[in-house]
Amino acid sequence: MKQKNPQKKPLNKALQLSGAGLQMGLTIYLGFLLGAWLDKKFELTFLTETITLLAIFLAMYSLIKQANKINE
């Protein structure tokens, strides 16, 4: 009979949180790229900062939701 590894669950949580961190970084980076592209397209100067800030808030919201789901 196989015994379950007691460290499997904490390791699984760590992997999920590291994935959430990568997702957070990617969301912010893509927000920055979108803002820079829109600034060039419409010849504006404030969209990069605005969309990047919105991406940061979105990424933080998503990270908090994922962390709460993992800790259930």
Number of C-alpha atoms within 10 A of each C-alpha: 3 4 5 8 7 8 8 10 11 10 11 12 14 13 12 15 16 12 13 19 15 11 15 20 15 14 21 21 15 14 23 22 15 15 23 19 14 17 16 12 9 9 10 12 13 12 20 19 15 14 20 21 16 15 22 19 15 15 20 17 13 16 18 12 11 14 15 10 9 13 7 5
